[in-house]
Amino acid sequence: MAKAAKTAIKTKDQKAAADAKNWTKVVRTVRSPKTGSYTFKESIVHKDNIKEHLGS
């Protein structure tokens, strides 16, 4: 079982740790027009803008 690194973040700056929970990692699959293979594009998006990001 791995050690939790979260405790170090919370003790240093609780406001930053609370704000970090509002962000989400979005992974999209995109098909390459040349080869037809799939690639993955990752981005960090605020939780209020996820649907807008996926719609585009």
PDBQT receptor file of N, H, CA, C and O in Angstrom, charges set to zero:
ATOM      1  N   MET A   1       0.838  -1.167   0.000  1.00  0.00    +0.000 N 
ATOM      2  CA  MET A   1       0.000   0.000   0.000  1.00  0.00    +0.000 C 
ATOM      3  C   MET A   1       0.888   1.236   0.000  1.00  0.00    +0.000 C 
ATOM      4  O   MET A   1       1.852   1.318   0.761  1.00  0.00    +0.000 OA
ATOM      5  N   ALA A   2       0.560   2.186  -0.849  1.00  0.00    +0.000 N 
ATOM      6  H   ALA A   2      -0.223   2.119  -1.467  1.00  0.00    +0.000 HD
ATOM      7  CA  ALA A   2       1.380   3.378  -1.000  1.00  0.00    +0.000 C 
ATOM      8  C   ALA A   2       1.075   4.399   0.093  1.00  0.00    +0.000 C 
ATOM      9  O   ALA A   2      -0.020   4.436   0.654  1.00  0.00    +0.000 OA
ATOM     10  N   LYS A   3       2.069   5.215   0.371  1.00  0.00    +0.000 N 
ATOM     11  H   LYS A   3       2.958   5.184  -0.085  1.00  0.00    +0.000 HD
ATOM     12  CA  LYS A   3       1.876   6.275   1.346  1.00  0.00    +0.000 C 
ATOM     13  C   LYS A   3       1.096   7.425   0.700  1.00  0.00    +0.000 C 
ATOM     14  O   LYS A   3       1.284   7.721  -0.480  1.00  0.00    +0.000 OA
ATOM     15  N   ALA A   4       0.238   8.057   1.464  1.00  0.00    +0.000 N 
ATOM     16  H   ALA A   4       0.085   7.817   2.422  1.00  0.00    +0.000 HD
ATOM     17  CA  ALA A   4      -0.573   9.150   0.936  1.00  0.00    +0.000 C 
ATOM     18  C   ALA A   4       0.225  10.446   0.947  1.00  0.00    +0.000 C 
ATOM     19  O   ALA A   4       0.728  10.868   1.989  1.00  0.00    +0.000 OA
ATOM     20  N   ALA A   5       0.336  11.067  -0.206  1.00  0.00    +0.000 N 
ATOM     21  H   ALA A   5      -0.073  10.725  -1.053  1.00  0.00    +0.000 HD
ATOM     22  CA  ALA A   5       1.030  12.344  -0.314  1.00  0.00    +0.000 C 
ATOM     23  C   ALA A   5       0.084  13.501  -0.030  1.00  0.00    +0.000 C 
ATOM     24  O   ALA A   5       0.513  14.650   0.079  1.00  0.00    +0.000 OA
ATOM     25  N   LYS A   6      -1.196  13.199   0.090  1.00  0.00    +0.000 N 
ATOM     26  H   LYS A   6      -1.544  12.266   0.002  1.00  0.00    +0.000 HD
ATOM     27  CA  LYS A   6      -2.188  14.244   0.315  1.00  0.00    +0.000 C 
ATOM     28  C   LYS A   6      -1.964  14.978   1.630  1.00  0.00    +0.000 C 
ATOM     29  O   LYS A   6      -2.232  16.175   1.725  1.00  0.00    +0.000 OA
ATOM     30  N   THR A   7      -1.479  14.276   2.632  1.00  0.00    +0.000 N 
ATOM     31  H   THR A   7      -1.261  13.303   2.554  1.00  0.00    +0.000 HD
ATOM     32  CA  THR A   7      -1.305  14.901   3.937  1.00  0.00    +0.000 C 
ATOM     33  C   THR A   7      -0.268  16.012   3.881  1.00  0.00    +0.000 C 
ATOM     34  O   THR A   7      -0.402  17.010   4.590  1.00  0.00    +0.000 OA
ATOM     35  N   ALA A   8       0.749  15.866   3.066  1.00  0.00    +0.000 N 
ATOM     36  H   ALA A   8       0.858  15.056   2.490  1.00  0.00    +0.000 HD
ATOM     37  CA  ALA A   8       1.771  16.901   2.943  1.00  0.00    +0.000 C 
ATOM     38  C   ALA A   8       1.183  18.149   2.299  1.00  0.00    +0.000 C 
ATOM     39  O   ALA A   8       1.537  19.266   2.677  1.00  0.00    +0.000 OA
ATOM     40  N   ILE A   9       0.289  17.970   1.332  1.00  0.00    +0.000 N 
ATOM     41  H   ILE A   9       0.002  17.063   1.026  1.00  0.00    +0.000 HD
ATOM     42  CA  ILE A   9      -0.318  19.116   0.664  1.00  0.00    +0.000 C 
ATOM     43  C   ILE A   9      -1.248  19.852   1.616  1.00  0.00    +0.000 C 
ATOM     44  O   ILE A   9      -1.233  21.082   1.664  1.00  0.00    +0.000 OA
ATOM     45  N   LYS A  10      -2.044  19.131   2.362  1.00  0.00    +0.000 N 
ATOM     46  H   LYS A  10      -2.057  18.132   2.323  1.00  0.00    +0.000 HD
ATOM     47  CA  LYS A  10      -3.017  19.764   3.244  1.00  0.00    +0.000 C 
ATOM     48  C   LYS A  10      -2.352  20.538   4.375  1.00  0.00    +0.000 C 
ATOM     49  O   LYS A  10      -2.859  21.579   4.791  1.00  0.00    +0.000 OA
ATOM     50  N   THR A  11      -1.244  20.052   4.867  1.00  0.00    +0.000 N 
ATOM     51  H   THR A  11      -0.832  19.206   4.529  1.00  0.00    +0.000 HD
ATOM     52  CA  THR A  11      -0.606  20.745   5.979  1.00  0.00    +0.000 C 
ATOM     53  C   THR A  11       0.094  22.010   5.526  1.00  0.00    +0.000 C 
ATOM     54  O   THR A  11       0.193  22.954   6.311  1.00  0.00    +0.000 OA
ATOM     55  N   LYS A  12       0.587  22.075   4.294  1.00  0.00    +0.000 N 
ATOM     56  H   LYS A  12       0.507  21.308   3.657  1.00  0.00    +0.000 HD
ATOM     57  CA  LYS A  12       1.304  23.248   3.825  1.00  0.00    +0.000 C 
ATOM     58  C   LYS A  12       0.351  24.383   3.453  1.00  0.00    +0.000 C 
ATOM     59  O   LYS A  12       0.517  25.508   3.925  1.00  0.00    +0.000 OA
ATOM     60  N   ASP A  13      -0.631  24.103   2.622  1.00  0.00    +0.000 N 
ATOM     61  H   ASP A  13      -0.765  23.190   2.239  1.00  0.00    +0.000 HD
ATOM     62  CA  ASP A  13      -1.526  25.154   2.158  1.00  0.00    +0.000 C 
ATOM     63  C   ASP A  13      -2.915  24.566   1.955  1.00  0.00    +0.000 C 
ATOM     64  O   ASP A  13      -3.192  23.977   0.911  1.00  0.00    +0.000 OA
ATOM     65  N   GLN A  14      -3.768  24.717   2.919  1.00  0.00    +0.000 N 
ATOM     66  H   GLN A  14      -3.544  25.195   3.767  1.00  0.00    +0.000 HD
ATOM     67  CA  GLN A  14      -5.100  24.113   2.871  1.00  0.00    +0.000 C 
ATOM     68  C   GLN A  14      -5.978  24.777   1.820  1.00  0.00    +0.000 C 
ATOM     69  O   GLN A  14      -6.815  24.108   1.214  1.00  0.00    +0.000 OA
ATOM     70  N   LYS A  15      -5.808  26.071   1.590  1.00  0.00    +0.000 N 
ATOM     71  H   LYS A  15      -5.128  26.614   2.083  1.00  0.00    +0.000 HD
ATOM     72  CA  LYS A  15      -6.623  26.762   0.593  1.00  0.00    +0.000 C 
ATOM     73  C   LYS A  15      -6.303  26.240  -0.812  1.00  0.00    +0.000 C 
ATOM     74  O   LYS A  15      -7.215  26.030  -1.612  1.00  0.00    +0.000 OA
ATOM     75  N   ALA A  16      -5.037  26.034  -1.114  1.00  0.00    +0.000 N 
ATOM     76  H   ALA A  16      -4.296  26.205  -0.464  1.00  0.00    +0.000 HD
ATOM     77  CA  ALA A  16      -4.644  25.514  -2.427  1.00  0.00    +0.000 C 
ATOM     78  C   ALA A  16      -5.132  24.079  -2.605  1.00  0.00    +0.000 C 
ATOM     79  O   ALA A  16      -5.537  23.699  -3.704  1.00  0.00    +0.000 OA
ATOM     80  N   ALA A  17      -5.097  23.285  -1.551  1.00  0.00    +0.000 N 
ATOM     81  H   ALA A  17      -4.768  23.593  -0.658  1.00  0.00    +0.000 HD
ATOM     82  CA  ALA A  17      -5.563  21.908  -1.629  1.00  0.00    +0.000 C 
ATOM     83  C   ALA A  17      -7.065  21.865  -1.864  1.00  0.00    +0.000 C 
ATOM     84  O   ALA A  17      -7.544  21.013  -2.613  1.00  0.00    +0.000 OA
ATOM     85  N   ALA A  18      -7.815  22.762  -1.244  1.00  0.00    +0.000 N 
ATOM     86  H   ALA A  18      -7.426  23.454  -0.636  1.00  0.00    +0.000 HD
ATOM     87  CA  ALA A  18      -9.261  22.808  -1.446  1.00  0.00    +0.000 C 
ATOM     88  C   ALA A  18      -9.587  23.269  -2.860  1.00  0.00    +0.000 C 
ATOM     89  O   ALA A  18     -10.542  22.778  -3.462  1.00  0.00    +0.000 OA
ATOM     90  N   ASP A  19      -8.815  24.200  -3.395  1.00  0.00    +0.000 N 
ATOM     91  H   ASP A  19      -8.039  24.599  -2.906  1.00  0.00    +0.000 HD
ATOM     92  CA  ASP A  19      -9.050  24.689  -4.751  1.00  0.00    +0.000 C 
ATOM     93  C   ASP A  19      -8.685  23.639  -5.791  1.00  0.00    +0.000 C 
ATOM     94  O   ASP A  19      -9.286  23.609  -6.865  1.00  0.00    +0.000 OA
ATOM     95  N   ALA A  20      -7.729  22.790  -5.504  1.00  0.00    +0.000 N 
ATOM     96  H   ALA A  20      -7.241  22.814  -4.632  1.00  0.00    +0.000 HD
ATOM     97  CA  ALA A  20      -7.295  21.760  -6.443  1.00  0.00    +0.000 C 
ATOM     98  C   ALA A  20      -8.387  20.724  -6.693  1.00  0.00    +0.000 C 
ATOM     99  O   ALA A  20      -8.378  20.061  -7.730  1.00  0.00    +0.000 OA
ATOM    100  N   LYS A  21      -9.316  20.576  -5.773  1.00  0.00    +0.000 N 
ATOM    101  H   LYS A  21      -9.324  21.114  -4.930  1.00  0.00    +0.000 HD
ATOM    102  CA  LYS A  21     -10.400  19.610  -5.949  1.00  0.00    +0.000 C 
ATOM    103  C   LYS A  21     -11.403  20.063  -6.993  1.00  0.00    +0.000 C 
ATOM    104  O   LYS A  21     -12.241  19.267  -7.420  1.00  0.00    +0.000 OA
ATOM    105  N   ASN A  22     -11.344  21.312  -7.416  1.00  0.00    +0.000 N 
ATOM    106  H   ASN A  22     -10.664  21.958  -7.069  1.00  0.00    +0.000 HD
ATOM    107  CA  ASN A  22     -12.268  21.830  -8.417  1.00  0.00    +0.000 C 
ATOM    108  C   ASN A  22     -11.812  21.573  -9.844  1.00  0.00    +0.000 C 
ATOM    109  O   ASN A  22     -12.530  21.914 -10.785  1.00  0.00    +0.000 OA
ATOM    110  N   TRP A  23     -10.650  20.987 -10.029  1.00  0.00    +0.000 N 
ATOM    111  H   TRP A  23     -10.067  20.709  -9.266  1.00  0.00    +0.000 HD
ATOM    112  CA  TRP A  23     -10.098  20.727 -11.353  1.00  0.00    +0.000 C 
ATOM    113  C   TRP A  23     -10.149  19.239 -11.665  1.00  0.00    +0.000 C 
ATOM    114  O   TRP A  23     -10.010  18.405 -10.770  1.00  0.00    +0.000 OA
ATOM    115  N   THR A  24     -10.350  18.908 -12.942  1.00  0.00    +0.000 N 
ATOM    116  H   THR A  24     -10.464  19.586 -13.669  1.00  0.00    +0.000 HD
ATOM    117  CA  THR A  24     -10.493  17.530 -13.381  1.00  0.00    +0.000 C 
ATOM    118  C   THR A  24      -9.613  17.290 -14.599  1.00  0.00    +0.000 C 
ATOM    119  O   THR A  24      -9.466  18.166 -15.452  1.00  0.00    +0.000 OA
ATOM    120  N   LYS A  25      -9.034  16.111 -14.674  1.00  0.00    +0.000 N 
ATOM    121  H   LYS A  25      -9.153  15.399 -13.982  1.00  0.00    +0.000 HD
ATOM    122  CA  LYS A  25      -8.243  15.728 -15.839  1.00  0.00    +0.000 C 
ATOM    123  C   LYS A  25      -9.173  15.068 -16.847  1.00  0.00    +0.000 C 
ATOM    124  O   LYS A  25      -9.849  14.090 -16.528  1.00  0.00    +0.000 OA
ATOM    125  N   VAL A  26      -9.205  15.606 -18.068  1.00  0.00    +0.000 N 
ATOM    126  H   VAL A  26      -8.656  16.400 -18.327  1.00  0.00    +0.000 HD
ATOM    127  CA  VAL A  26     -10.058  15.086 -19.127  1.00  0.00    +0.000 C 
ATOM    128  C   VAL A  26      -9.168  14.453 -20.186  1.00  0.00    +0.000 C 
ATOM    129  O   VAL A  26      -8.229  15.079 -20.678  1.00  0.00    +0.000 OA
ATOM    130  N   VAL A  27      -9.472  13.208 -20.533  1.00  0.00    +0.000 N 
ATOM    131  H   VAL A  27     -10.235  12.699 -20.133  1.00  0.00    +0.000 HD
ATOM    132  CA  VAL A  27      -8.716  12.489 -21.552  1.00  0.00    +0.000 C 
ATOM    133  C   VAL A  27      -9.661  12.218 -22.722  1.00  0.00    +0.000 C 
ATOM    134  O   VAL A  27     -10.689  11.561 -22.559  1.00  0.00    +0.000 OA
ATOM    135  N   ARG A  28      -9.305  12.726 -23.897  1.00  0.00    +0.000 N 
ATOM    136  H   ARG A  28      -8.470  13.259 -24.030  1.00  0.00    +0.000 HD
ATOM    137  CA  ARG A  28     -10.127  12.544 -25.090  1.00  0.00    +0.000 C 
ATOM    138  C   ARG A  28      -9.387  11.667 -26.087  1.00  0.00    +0.000 C 
ATOM    139  O   ARG A  28      -8.169  11.772 -26.229  1.00  0.00    +0.000 OA
ATOM    140  N   THR A  29     -10.124  10.801 -26.779  1.00  0.00    +0.000 N 
ATOM    141  H   THR A  29     -11.114  10.716 -26.663  1.00  0.00    +0.000 HD
ATOM    142  CA  THR A  29      -9.531  10.026 -27.862  1.00  0.00    +0.000 C 
ATOM    143  C   THR A  29      -9.797  10.756 -29.167  1.00  0.00    +0.000 C 
ATOM    144  O   THR A  29     -10.918  11.186 -29.438  1.00  0.00    +0.000 OA
ATOM    145  N   VAL A  30      -8.751  10.889 -29.970  1.00  0.00    +0.000 N 
ATOM    146  H   VAL A  30      -7.840  10.540 -29.750  1.00  0.00    +0.000 HD
ATOM    147  CA  VAL A  30      -8.841  11.587 -31.243  1.00  0.00    +0.000 C 
ATOM    148  C   VAL A  30      -8.292  10.663 -32.316  1.00  0.00    +0.000 C 
ATOM    149  O   VAL A  30      -7.210  10.095 -32.167  1.00  0.00    +0.000 OA
ATOM    150  N   ARG A  31      -9.032  10.520 -33.380  1.00  0.00    +0.000 N 
ATOM    151  H   ARG A  31      -9.910  10.982 -33.501  1.00  0.00    +0.000 HD
ATOM    152  CA  ARG A  31      -8.592   9.634 -34.471  1.00  0.00    +0.000 C 
ATOM    153  C   ARG A  31      -7.746  10.431 -35.463  1.00  0.00    +0.000 C 
ATOM    154  O   ARG A  31      -8.140  11.511 -35.901  1.00  0.00    +0.000 OA
ATOM    155  N   SER A  32      -6.593   9.893 -35.806  1.00  0.00    +0.000 N 
ATOM    156  H   SER A  32      -6.272   9.016 -35.450  1.00  0.00    +0.000 HD
ATOM    157  CA  SER A  32      -5.682  10.541 -36.736  1.00  0.00    +0.000 C 
ATOM    158  C   SER A  32      -6.227  10.389 -38.161  1.00  0.00    +0.000 C 
ATOM    159  O   SER A  32      -6.569   9.279 -38.569  1.00  0.00    +0.000 OA
ATOM    160  N   PRO A  33      -6.314  11.482 -38.919  1.00  0.00    +0.000 N 
ATOM    161  CA  PRO A  33      -6.823  11.362 -40.289  1.00  0.00    +0.000 C 
ATOM    162  C   PRO A  33      -5.858  10.649 -41.241  1.00  0.00    +0.000 C 
ATOM    163  O   PRO A  33      -6.290  10.069 -42.238  1.00  0.00    +0.000 OA
ATOM    164  N   LYS A  34      -4.557  10.687 -40.940  1.00  0.00    +0.000 N 
ATOM    165  H   LYS A  34      -4.206  11.158 -40.131  1.00  0.00    +0.000 HD
ATOM    166  CA  LYS A  34      -3.572  10.055 -41.820  1.00  0.00    +0.000 C 
ATOM    167  C   LYS A  34      -3.551   8.537 -41.659  1.00  0.00    +0.000 C 
ATOM    168  O   LYS A  34      -3.676   7.801 -42.638  1.00  0.00    +0.000 OA
ATOM    169  N   THR A  35      -3.392   8.076 -40.422  1.00  0.00    +0.000 N 
ATOM    170  H   THR A  35      -3.291   8.674 -39.627  1.00  0.00    +0.000 HD
ATOM    171  CA  THR A  35      -3.194   6.644 -40.188  1.00  0.00    +0.000 C 
ATOM    172  C   THR A  35      -4.456   5.934 -39.702  1.00  0.00    +0.000 C 
ATOM    173  O   THR A  35      -4.554   4.712 -39.808  1.00  0.00    +0.000 OA
ATOM    174  N   GLY A  36      -5.405   6.674 -39.179  1.00  0.00    +0.000 N 
ATOM    175  H   GLY A  36      -5.325   7.667 -39.093  1.00  0.00    +0.000 HD
ATOM    176  CA  GLY A  36      -6.614   6.053 -38.654  1.00  0.00    +0.000 C 
ATOM    177  C   GLY A  36      -6.460   5.531 -37.240  1.00  0.00    +0.000 C 
ATOM    178  O   GLY A  36      -7.403   4.974 -36.679  1.00  0.00    +0.000 OA
ATOM    179  N   SER A  37      -5.287   5.704 -36.660  1.00  0.00    +0.000 N 
ATOM    180  H   SER A  37      -4.521   6.157 -37.117  1.00  0.00    +0.000 HD
ATOM    181  CA  SER A  37      -5.071   5.233 -35.294  1.00  0.00    +0.000 C 
ATOM    182  C   SER A  37      -5.558   6.287 -34.303  1.00  0.00    +0.000 C 
ATOM    183  O   SER A  37      -5.725   7.458 -34.645  1.00  0.00    +0.000 OA
ATOM    184  N   TYR A  38      -5.777   5.849 -33.089  1.00  0.00    +0.000 N 
ATOM    185  H   TYR A  38      -5.641   4.898 -32.811  1.00  0.00    +0.000 HD
ATOM    186  CA  TYR A  38      -6.264   6.748 -32.052  1.00  0.00    +0.000 C 
ATOM    187  C   TYR A  38      -5.109   7.316 -31.230  1.00  0.00    +0.000 C 
ATOM    188  O   TYR A  38      -4.137   6.619 -30.942  1.00  0.00    +0.000 OA
ATOM    189  N   THR A  39      -5.228   8.575 -30.862  1.00  0.00    +0.000 N 
ATOM    190  H   THR A  39      -6.018   9.141 -31.097  1.00  0.00    +0.000 HD
ATOM    191  CA  THR A  39      -4.298   9.211 -29.940  1.00  0.00    +0.000 C 
ATOM    192  C   THR A  39      -5.107   9.789 -28.793  1.00  0.00    +0.000 C 
ATOM    193  O   THR A  39      -6.320   9.963 -28.910  1.00  0.00    +0.000 OA
ATOM    194  N   PHE A  40      -4.452  10.081 -27.702  1.00  0.00    +0.000 N 
ATOM    195  H   PHE A  40      -3.466   9.939 -27.607  1.00  0.00    +0.000 HD
ATOM    196  CA  PHE A  40      -5.116  10.609 -26.526  1.00  0.00    +0.000 C 
ATOM    197  C   PHE A  40      -4.634  12.015 -26.246  1.00  0.00    +0.000 C 
ATOM    198  O   PHE A  40      -3.431  12.277 -26.247  1.00  0.00    +0.000 OA
ATOM    199  N   LYS A  41      -5.567  12.920 -26.004  1.00  0.00    +0.000 N 
ATOM    200  H   LYS A  41      -6.544  12.707 -26.003  1.00  0.00    +0.000 HD
ATOM    201  CA  LYS A  41      -5.229  14.292 -25.639  1.00  0.00    +0.000 C 
ATOM    202  C   LYS A  41      -5.732  14.529 -24.222  1.00  0.00    +0.000 C 
ATOM    203  O   LYS A  41      -6.912  14.344 -23.925  1.00  0.00    +0.000 OA
ATOM    204  N   GLU A  42      -4.822  14.937 -23.364  1.00  0.00    +0.000 N 
ATOM    205  H   GLU A  42      -3.863  15.087 -23.605  1.00  0.00    +0.000 HD
ATOM    206  CA  GLU A  42      -5.143  15.173 -21.960  1.00  0.00    +0.000 C 
ATOM    207  C   GLU A  42      -5.154  16.670 -21.689  1.00  0.00    +0.000 C 
ATOM    208  O   GLU A  42      -4.339  17.421 -22.225  1.00  0.00    +0.000 OA
ATOM    209  N   SER A  43      -6.092  17.088 -20.847  1.00  0.00    +0.000 N 
ATOM    210  H   SER A  43      -6.753  16.478 -20.412  1.00  0.00    +0.000 HD
ATOM    211  CA  SER A  43      -6.134  18.485 -20.447  1.00  0.00    +0.000 C 
ATOM    212  C   SER A  43      -6.735  18.579 -19.052  1.00  0.00    +0.000 C 
ATOM    213  O   SER A  43      -7.505  17.716 -18.632  1.00  0.00    +0.000 OA
ATOM    214  N   ILE A  44      -6.374  19.630 -18.351  1.00  0.00    +0.000 N 
ATOM    215  H   ILE A  44      -5.748  20.331 -18.692  1.00  0.00    +0.000 HD
ATOM    216  CA  ILE A  44      -6.897  19.901 -17.016  1.00  0.00    +0.000 C 
ATOM    217  C   ILE A  44      -7.950  20.993 -17.164  1.00  0.00    +0.000 C 
ATOM    218  O   ILE A  44      -7.662  22.088 -17.646  1.00  0.00    +0.000 OA
ATOM    219  N   VAL A  45      -9.191  20.678 -16.737  1.00  0.00    +0.000 N 
ATOM    220  H   VAL A  45      -9.425  19.788 -16.345  1.00  0.00    +0.000 HD
ATOM    221  CA  VAL A  45     -10.318  21.571 -16.941  1.00  0.00    +0.000 C 
ATOM    222  C   VAL A  45     -11.027  21.795 -15.608  1.00  0.00    +0.000 C 
ATOM    223  O   VAL A  45     -11.125  20.878 -14.793  1.00  0.00    +0.000 OA
ATOM    224  N   HIS A  46     -11.516  23.006 -15.387  1.00  0.00    +0.000 N 
ATOM    225  H   HIS A  46     -11.437  23.751 -16.049  1.00  0.00    +0.000 HD
ATOM    226  CA  HIS A  46     -12.304  23.292 -14.191  1.00  0.00    +0.000 C 
ATOM    227  C   HIS A  46     -13.603  22.497 -14.266  1.00  0.00    +0.000 C 
ATOM    228  O   HIS A  46     -14.162  22.316 -15.348  1.00  0.00    +0.000 OA
ATOM    229  N   LYS A  47     -14.078  22.029 -13.132  1.00  0.00    +0.000 N 
ATOM    230  H   LYS A  47     -13.624  22.176 -12.253  1.00  0.00    +0.000 HD
ATOM    231  CA  LYS A  47     -15.238  21.130 -13.124  1.00  0.00    +0.000 C 
ATOM    232  C   LYS A  47     -16.500  21.784 -13.676  1.00  0.00    +0.000 C 
ATOM    233  O   LYS A  47     -17.407  21.068 -14.102  1.00  0.00    +0.000 OA
ATOM    234  N   ASP A  48     -16.596  23.094 -13.687  1.00  0.00    +0.000 N 
ATOM    235  H   ASP A  48     -15.860  23.675 -13.341  1.00  0.00    +0.000 HD
ATOM    236  CA  ASP A  48     -17.761  23.777 -14.245  1.00  0.00    +0.000 C 
ATOM    237  C   ASP A  48     -17.728  23.827 -15.771  1.00  0.00    +0.000 C 
ATOM    238  O   ASP A  48     -18.765  24.055 -16.394  1.00  0.00    +0.000 OA
ATOM    239  N   ASN A  49     -16.566  23.619 -16.388  1.00  0.00    +0.000 N 
ATOM    240  H   ASN A  49     -15.723  23.433 -15.882  1.00  0.00    +0.000 HD
ATOM    241  CA  ASN A  49     -16.419  23.751 -17.838  1.00  0.00    +0.000 C 
ATOM    242  C   ASN A  49     -16.222  22.425 -18.561  1.00  0.00    +0.000 C 
ATOM    243  O   ASN A  49     -15.814  22.420 -19.722  1.00  0.00    +0.000 OA
ATOM    244  N   ILE A  50     -16.497  21.313 -17.912  1.00  0.00    +0.000 N 
ATOM    245  H   ILE A  50     -16.828  21.318 -16.969  1.00  0.00    +0.000 HD
ATOM    246  CA  ILE A  50     -16.240  20.006 -18.521  1.00  0.00    +0.000 C 
ATOM    247  C   ILE A  50     -17.123  19.776 -19.736  1.00  0.00    +0.000 C 
ATOM    248  O   ILE A  50     -16.625  19.362 -20.783  1.00  0.00    +0.000 OA
ATOM    249  N   LYS A  51     -18.417  20.034 -19.625  1.00  0.00    +0.000 N 
ATOM    250  H   LYS A  51     -18.822  20.371 -18.774  1.00  0.00    +0.000 HD
ATOM    251  CA  LYS A  51     -19.332  19.789 -20.750  1.00  0.00    +0.000 C 
ATOM    252  C   LYS A  51     -19.002  20.674 -21.935  1.00  0.00    +0.000 C 
ATOM    253  O   LYS A  51     -19.104  20.227 -23.077  1.00  0.00    +0.000 OA
ATOM    254  N   GLU A  52     -18.608  21.917 -21.699  1.00  0.00    +0.000 N 
ATOM    255  H   GLU A  52     -18.525  22.281 -20.771  1.00  0.00    +0.000 HD
ATOM    256  CA  GLU A  52     -18.218  22.821 -22.786  1.00  0.00    +0.000 C 
ATOM    257  C   GLU A  52     -16.959  22.305 -23.478  1.00  0.00    +0.000 C 
ATOM    258  O   GLU A  52     -16.840  22.373 -24.701  1.00  0.00    +0.000 OA
ATOM    259  N   HIS A  53     -16.029  21.793 -22.687  1.00  0.00    +0.000 N 
ATOM    260  H   HIS A  53     -16.126  21.738 -21.693  1.00  0.00    +0.000 HD
ATOM    261  CA  HIS A  53     -14.773  21.282 -23.244  1.00  0.00    +0.000 C 
ATOM    262  C   HIS A  53     -15.018  20.031 -24.091  1.00  0.00    +0.000 C 
ATOM    263  O   HIS A  53     -14.437  19.892 -25.167  1.00  0.00    +0.000 OA
ATOM    264  N   LEU A  54     -15.861  19.135 -23.622  1.00  0.00    +0.000 N 
ATOM    265  H   LEU A  54     -16.333  19.248 -22.748  1.00  0.00    +0.000 HD
ATOM    266  CA  LEU A  54     -16.145  17.912 -24.366  1.00  0.00    +0.000 C 
ATOM    267  C   LEU A  54     -17.009  18.172 -25.597  1.00  0.00    +0.000 C 
ATOM    268  O   LEU A  54     -16.947  17.415 -26.566  1.00  0.00    +0.000 OA
ATOM    269  N   GLY A  55     -17.798  19.214 -25.567  1.00  0.00    +0.000 N 
ATOM    270  H   GLY A  55     -17.848  19.828 -24.780  1.00  0.00    +0.000 HD
ATOM    271  CA  GLY A  55     -18.640  19.549 -26.705  1.00  0.00    +0.000 C 
ATOM    272  C   GLY A  55     -17.866  20.108 -27.884  1.00  0.00    +0.000 C 
ATOM    273  O   GLY A  55     -18.302  19.987 -29.029  1.00  0.00    +0.000 OA
ATOM    274  N   SER A  56     -16.734  20.711 -27.617  1.00  0.00    +0.000 N 
ATOM    275  H   SER A  56     -16.379  20.809 -26.687  1.00  0.00    +0.000 HD
ATOM    276  CA  SER A  56     -15.948  21.312 -28.696  1.00  0.00    +0.000 C 
ATOM    277  C   SER A  56     -15.056  20.328 -29.391  1.00  0.00    +0.000 C 
ATOM    278  O   SER A  56     -14.337  20.696 -30.320  1.00  0.00    +0.000 OA
TER     279      SER A  56
